[in-house]
Amino acid sequence: MGAGGYRYDSIFPRERFVQDALERHFAARGFLIDAAGTIDLKCSHPETRERWQIEAKGATTQCGLDFRTGLGQLVQRMEDKDVIHAIAMPDLKQFRIQAATVAPWVVKALNMRWLLVSEDGAVREWQSDR
């Protein structure tokens, strides 16, 4: 599992762990995973037609830089306003702090979501209280 050649094993809170958890989460919900392209996870649901494009990030010593890089990668690849765009990250305080710096109106305008991946591999949507 996992797109790309990550250097690290699939252990929390590494990017490969986040990527693998996302794939399991969306596949279990009936989504078809599209492995083509440069986005970390692109998937669609054959019945609901719901589509997602997700950048996965893992914990490193440069959390802020990694988050902003993921945000830039996601924004640069936005081609369709009807696709749900998301950044998936380990459920860690430093990532929630980074996500909270993005104004809610920007998140809404870009049809973005924040996905948190816990140590047990569970994926949940998170919204800043900002």
C-alpha positions in Angstrom: 0.0 0.0 0.0 0.9 3.6 -0.2 1.7 5.8 -3.2 5.2 6.8 -3.9 8.4 5.5 -2.3 8.4 6.7 1.2 11.7 6.2 3.0 10.1 5.4 6.3 8.2 2.4 7.6 4.5 2.6 8.1 4.6 3.6 11.7 2.7 6.4 13.4 3.2 9.4 12.9 5.1 8.9 9.6 3.7 9.9 6.2 3.5 6.3 5.0 1.3 5.4 8.0 -1.0 8.3 7.2 -1.2 7.3 3.6 -1.9 3.7 4.4 -4.6 4.6 6.9 -6.3 6.9 4.3 -6.3 4.1 1.7 -7.9 1.6 4.1 -10.4 4.2 5.3 -11.7 5.2 1.9 -11.6 1.7 0.5 -13.7 0.5 3.4 -16.3 3.2 2.6 -16.6 1.9 -1.0 -14.3 4.4 -2.7 -12.2 3.5 -5.7 -8.6 4.5 -5.4 -6.9 6.1 -8.4 -3.2 5.5 -8.2 -2.3 7.6 -11.2 -1.1 11.2 -10.9 0.9 13.1 -8.4 -1.6 13.7 -5.6 -1.1 11.4 -2.6 -4.7 10.0 -2.7 -7.3 10.5 -5.3 -10.5 8.5 -4.9 -14.1 8.5 -6.0 -17.3 6.7 -4.9 -19.0 4.9 -7.8 -22.5 5.4 -6.4 -22.5 8.9 -4.7 -20.0 10.4 -7.2 -18.2 12.0 -4.2 -14.5 12.7 -5.1 -11.5 13.5 -2.9 -8.0 14.7 -3.6 -5.8 14.4 -0.5 -2.2 15.3 0.4 -0.8 13.2 3.2 1.7 14.6 5.6 3.7 12.9 8.4 5.5 14.3 11.4 9.1 15.5 10.9 11.2 18.1 12.7 9.7 20.7 10.3 6.0 20.4 10.9 5.1 24.0 9.8 7.2 23.8 6.6 5.7 20.3 5.8 2.2 21.5 6.4 2.6 24.6 4.2 4.3 22.5 1.5 1.3 20.1 1.6 -1.1 23.0 1.4 0.8 24.5 -1.6 0.8 21.1 -3.4 -2.9 20.7 -2.8 -3.8 24.2 -4.0 -1.6 23.9 -7.1 -3.4 20.7 -8.1 -6.9 21.9 -7.7 -8.7 21.6 -11.0 -12.3 21.0 -10.1 -14.3 23.0 -7.5 -16.6 20.0 -6.9 -13.8 17.8 -5.6 -13.3 17.6 -1.8 -9.7 18.6 -1.2 -8.0 17.6 2.1 -4.7 17.5 4.0 -4.4 14.3 6.0 -2.0 14.5 9.0 -1.2 12.6 12.2 -3.5 13.6 15.1 -0.9 15.7 16.8 -1.2 19.1 18.4 1.4 20.7 16.1 -0.6 19.8 13.0 -3.9 21.0 14.5 -2.2 24.3 15.3 -1.0 24.6 11.7 -4.5 23.8 10.3 -6.1 26.4 12.6 -4.0 29.2 11.0 -5.9 28.8 7.7 -8.9 31.1 7.8 -12.2 29.3 7.8 -13.5 31.2 4.8 -10.5 30.0 2.8 -11.2 26.4 3.8 -14.8 26.8 2.8 -14.1 28.6 -0.5 -11.6 25.9 -1.6 -13.9 23.0 -0.4 -11.1 21.8 1.9 -11.1 19.4 4.8 -8.6 18.5 7.5 -8.3 14.7 8.1 -6.6 13.5 11.3 -5.1 10.0 11.5 -4.8 8.6 15.0 -2.2 6.2 16.3 -4.7 3.3 15.8 -5.1 4.2 12.1 -8.6 5.8 12.5 -9.4 8.7 10.2 -11.6 11.6 11.2 -12.5 15.0 9.9 -11.5 17.9 12.1 -12.6 21.5 12.2 -10.8 24.4 13.9 -12.6 26.3 16.5 -11.0 29.4 15.3 
